[in-house]
Amino acid sequence: MTRIASIPDKDALRRMGSQVRQRLESDPQIYKVPTDRAEIFAVGNFLSPDECQRLIAMIDAVARPSELHETAYVAKFRTSYSGNFDPYDPFVKMVSRRIDDLLGINPECGERIQGQRYLPGQEFKPHNDWFYTDQEYWKMERKRGGQRCWTAMAFLNEVEEGGHTHFVEVGASIEPKPGVLLVWNNATPEGVPNEGTLHAGTPVIKGSKYVLTKWYRTRKHS
């Protein structure tokens, strides 16, 4: 078993977790999911209806079959379509900076915003956003900015049926509501990657689901 003291980026995960936690908990308009298994927050009306529609159109323009680190997952684990936005697009830069400012994280630590589209039957099975450091891909990800600390995910449309974000260990199933930004800490307060953040994008049954996601690293992402 890996000793806690030897966990990569442990100090940075603890420090960034504390900084963002204090920032979010000090805002009375930000809702915190009542659980001791993970730190999950929700921000209502983060994006306007017009912004959501614009982002949906941008996702349709870049969406391709979603990929994963093949060493860590099996086929049909993630069946959605996704694509990265142009980080130099003025609208994308504005949305990205608003997320940075909300969390108080240096923009250099953020990955490019990714848009995802789920059609009927498509899903993302239970997974964690943090990297498994015993996998081969970690050698590359460690050089590209290290471990993921926080995740920010915005819902862009109403889904007729299905398509919830289900935190398996927490027992919370969050219905997609347009404009809502969901934020969670991928580590524990001690700086250890948190198994309690295990979550799934449940299958869309009717309609479609559009979301955008921005992940943050412990160091400058490249």
Secondary structure, 3 states (H helix, E strand, C coil): CCCHHHCCCHHHHHHHHHHHHHHHHCCCCEEECCCCCCCEEEECCCCCHHHHHHHHHHHHHHCEECCCCCCCCCCCCECCEEEECCCCCHHHHHHHHHHHHHHCCCHHHECCCEEEEECCCCCEEEECCCCCCCCCCHHHHHHCCCCEEEEEEEECCCCCEECCEEECCCCEEECCCCCCEEEEECECCCCCECHHHCEEECCEEECCEEEEEEEEECCCCC
